[in-house]
């Protein structure tokens, strides 16, 4: 400040302080996003709730965490695309960590015809699901609930636990659907499909 006043006699300390204040505000606004992302990155790294390899979803972006940097996080989508998200976005918005636990619950809806015995159908479905290799049934229960009276079927809500990764979920759903279909066919229990009756005037 002394050197500036000597070089520019018209410059007073008051004017210099005012200029520094305006400059600080301008710099603050210019670097607001950088500082925000930096602080968010520090908090994310310290909390360690999201780790490398986790499968996460935030604001429509879903994928595996490949890198957590101070300013940004790299997420690899299931189709191979790389998404770079600012850390402030992950910090300020709801973040779903799908692999926070090694096991995750999944559900499908299975319908049987109205003419079938509900208790027998429930028993057949439960046994079919329990026997699947991808289903965790020794420590987690397989649950079957009669859910609703649908248009052409009584729908069961079939719930079980499997691995938490997206591929684990897809593989388990595939095995369970095939096993339930086979078990119901073998037991002679009808899986209904829509019927349409046409009536002609004459």
N, C-alpha and C positions, 0 to 999 in steps of 0.2 A: 504493500500500500504506500509506504514512504517513497519507494523508487518511482512508482507511478505518479505520485503527486509532484515529485521533483521534475519528472519528464514532461508532465502535463500540468502546468500551474493552475489551469482553470478547473481541474478535477479536485473536488473536495472529498473528504472521508465520507460524508453523508451520501453524496452521489455514488461513490464507489460501493458502499454497503448496499444501497438500493439496487445497483446493477448486479451485485453478487446474489441478492435475494431472487431477483427475476431470473437470473441465469440458473440458479439452483432448481427453481420450479420447472423451468424449461427442460433441464437435464433430467429431472425426476420423471416428468411425463414421457420424455423420449425413451428412457430406459425402464419404464414401469413394467412392461411385459417381461423383460429380461430378468429384473430383480424378482418379480413374482414367480416366474418359473424356477429361478435359482433357489429361492426359499422353499418352494413346494418340493423341489427335488431333494433338498436336504432333509425335510421332514419325512418324505417317503422312504429315503434311505435309512433314516434313524429308526422309524417305526418297524420296518422289515415285515409288514403284513403281506406285501406283494413281493414275490421272489422270482428270480430267473427260472423259466420253465413253467410258471403258472399260466393257466388258461383264464383270461379275464375278458370282461365286456364292459364298455363304457360309452355311453352316448351313441350306440349303434355300431361301434367298432369292437370286433371280437377276434381274439387270437391268442397266440402264445407269446409271453414276454421273453424277448431275446436279450435286451440290454436296458438297464436303468442308469441313465446318466444324470448329471446335475441339472441340466436344463430340459431334457426330453427323455421319453421312453420309447423303445422300439418294440413294436408288436407285429408278429408274423401271422397273417390270416391263414385260414385253413386252405385257401386256394393258392397260397405261396406268396401273395402280395405282402410287401413290407409297409407298415403304417407307422409314421413317426408322430407321436402325440406330445404336445407340450405338457410338462408336469403339472402346471396349474389346472389344466382340464381334468386330469386324474384326481387332483386334490380337492377341487371344488364340486365335482359332480359325483353322483352315486357310482361306485365301482364294484362290480360283481366279480369275485374271485371264485371261479367254478371248481378249482382244484385246491381250495384251502384245506379240505380233508381228502383222504385217499378214497373214501367211499361216498357215493351220491345216490339219492333215491330217484327213481324214475317211475313213470306211470303210463299205462295204456288203458283204453276202454275196449271191453270185449262184450258183445251182445249175443244172447241166446234167444231162441224163439219163445213165445208166450206159452206154448204147449209143453215146454220142458220143465222138469223139476228143478227149482232154484237151488236147493241145497245140494243136490247131486252135481249140478253144473259147477257150483262154487268149489266143491271138493275136487272135481276133475281138473279144473283150471289151476287150483292151488298146487296139486301134486305135479302137474306139468311144469309149472314155473319153478318149483323147488328143485326139480331134477335137472334144471339147466346148469351147465358148467359156469356160465358167466354170472349167475345169481349168487349173491352172498346170503346163505340161509342159515348158517350155523350160529352166527352172532346177531343177525338182523332178521326180523320176522317178514315173511311174505304175507301181505294183507290183501284180501279180496272182499270188496264191499258191493252189495247190490246198490246201484247208484240212482237209476231212474227208470221210469216207464217211457221208453222211446216209441216212435211211430210203429215199428214192427218188431221190437225186441225189448227184453229186459237187459239193461246195460250194467255190466260189472266194472268197477274201478279196480284195476289190478296194479298193485304197487310192490316194488321190490328194490333192493339195494345192489349196486354194482360199482365198478371203478368210476372215478370221477372225470377221467379224460373224455373228450367228445367221441373219440373212436371207441372207447369202452362202452359208452351209452348206445351208440349205433349197433355195435356187435351184439350187445345184450338184448336190445329190442328185436333185432333180427331173429336171434335164437328163441326168444320167448314167444314171439308171434307164431313162428313155425311150429314150436312144440305145443302150444295151446290149440292151434288148428288141427294138428295131428291127433291130439288127445280127445278133442271133442268129436272128431270124425269117428275115431275108434270106439268111443262110448255111444255112438249113435245120437248125439245131441246136435240139434240143428243150429247152425249159424245162419240167421235169416238174412234175406236180401229183399229189396222192395218188390212187391207184386203190383201189377197194374191190371185192372179189370176194365174191359171195353164193352160198353152197352150200345147196341145199335137200335134205332127206332123201330124197324120192322121185324 
